[in-house]
Amino acid sequence: MTGGPATDEATEPYRRRIAEIWSAALGTPVTDAGHHFFAGGGDSFQAALATATVRREWGLEITVQLLIDHPVLGDFSERVARCVDER
C-alpha cells in the first residue's frame, strides 16, 4: 500500500466527516489527521458512540476494536475508506 497523494485525496472526505464525528463524541474540535482519539481524551463510551455513528453513516459492520487498533484520525479514516470500498 502506498500513502501517496491519490490515497490522501481519496480519504479526505472520510477524514473530514470522521473529524466531525470525533469532535461531537469528544466535545472538542478535531482537525488534525494526527489526532489520537484516546490521547485526546476519548474513553470507551465515546469510542462506542463514534464507531456507531461511523457504522450508521456508511452502513459498515465495524466494531470499536477498529478504533482501538487505529486511534489516529488519518489511519482510522483510511481504514474506513477501505471498508467502504470493499463493500
BELWOZI-V491716 format. One record per backbone hydrogen bond with DSSP energy under -0.5 kcal/mol. NH is the residue of the N-H (numbers start at 1). CO is the residue of the C=O. If there is no record, write none. Layout:
# BELWOZI-V491716
NH,CO ; NH,CO
This chain:
# BELWOZI-V491716
8,4 ; 9,5 ; 10,6 ; 11,7 ; 12,8 ; 13,9 ; 15,11 ; 16,12 ; 17,13 ; 18,14 ; 19,15 ; 20,16 ; 21,17 ; 22,18 ; 23,19 ; 24,20 ; 25,21 ; 26,22 ; 27,23 ; 28,23 ; 35,32 ; 37,35 ; 37,71 ; 40,36 ; 41,38 ; 42,37 ; 47,43 ; 48,44 ; 49,45 ; 50,46 ; 51,47 ; 52,48 ; 53,49 ; 54,50 ; 55,51 ; 56,52 ; 57,53 ; 58,54 ; 59,55 ; 60,55 ; 62,60 ; 66,63 ; 67,63 ; 67,64 ; 68,64 ; 69,65 ; 70,66 ; 73,35 ; 74,33 ; 76,72 ; 77,73 ; 78,74 ; 79,75 ; 80,76 ; 81,77 ; 82,78 ; 83,79 ; 84,80 ; 85,81 ; 86,82 ; 87,83 ; 87,84
